[in-house]
């Protein structure tokens, strides 16, 4: 929520496979007054980058050791290498 509060023009996309974490994230966004700019989703896959291909974005991830699954050398990339 810190990023959403710090940057009012930014939409934050949050992904978590754990339902309780998604619910907590949505609740926290509401309490911080940024629920209209925080999109909470369940699963992010490598093809998920395509949604953001036409805009500037910052990707921060904590994927518990599965980084190569999301952005390894065989991952399809919608941006120039």
C-alpha positions in Angstrom: 0.0 0.0 0.0 3.0 2.2 0.5 3.6 2.5 -3.2 0.0 3.3 -3.9 0.0 6.0 -1.2 3.3 7.5 -2.3 2.4 7.6 -6.0 -1.3 8.7 -6.5 -1.2 8.4 -10.3 -0.1 4.7 -10.1 -2.3 1.6 -10.2 -0.8 -1.3 -8.2 -1.4 -4.9 -9.2 -1.0 -7.4 -6.4 -1.0 -11.1 -6.9 -1.1 -13.9 -4.3 -2.1 -17.5 -4.5 -3.3 -17.5 -0.9 -6.9 -16.3 -0.5 -6.3 -15.0 3.0 -3.4 -12.8 1.7 -5.6 -11.4 -1.1 -8.4 -10.6 1.3 -5.9 -8.9 3.7 -4.4 -6.9 0.8 -7.8 -5.7 -0.3 -8.8 -4.8 3.2 -5.5 -2.9 3.8 -6.0 -1.0 0.5 -9.4 0.1 1.7 -8.1 1.2 5.1 -5.4 3.2 3.4 -7.8 4.9 0.9 -6.2 3.4 -2.2 -8.7 0.5 -3.0 -9.6 2.2 -6.2 -6.0 1.9 -7.4 -5.0 -1.5 -6.1 -6.0 -4.5 -8.2 -5.8 -7.8 -6.3 -5.5 -11.0 -8.3 -4.7 -14.6 -7.7 -2.1 -15.9 -10.1 0.5 -14.3 -12.3 2.0 -16.3 -15.1 4.7 -15.4 -17.6 2.1 -14.4 -20.2 0.8 -11.9 -17.7 3.5 -9.5 -18.7 1.6 -9.0 -22.0 -1.1 -7.0 -20.2 1.6 -4.4 -19.4 3.5 -4.4 -22.6 2.2 -1.0 -23.8 3.1 0.9 -20.7 5.9 1.8 -18.4 5.9 -0.4 -15.3 7.9 -1.5 -12.3 7.9 -5.1 -11.4 8.6 -6.2 -7.8 8.2 -9.8 -6.9 8.7 -12.2 -4.1 8.1 -15.6 -5.6 9.6 -17.9 -3.0 12.3 -19.3 -5.3 10.2 -19.6 -8.5 11.7 -16.5 -10.1 12.9 -18.5 -13.2 9.3 -19.7 -13.7 8.1 -16.0 -14.1 11.0 -14.4 -15.8 13.6 -16.9 -16.8 15.4 -17.2 -20.1 12.6 -19.1 -21.7 9.9 -16.8 -20.6 8.0 -15.1 -23.4 8.8 -11.4 -23.2 6.6 -8.7 -24.7 9.4 -6.1 -24.4 12.8 -5.8 -26.3 15.6 -7.8 -24.7 
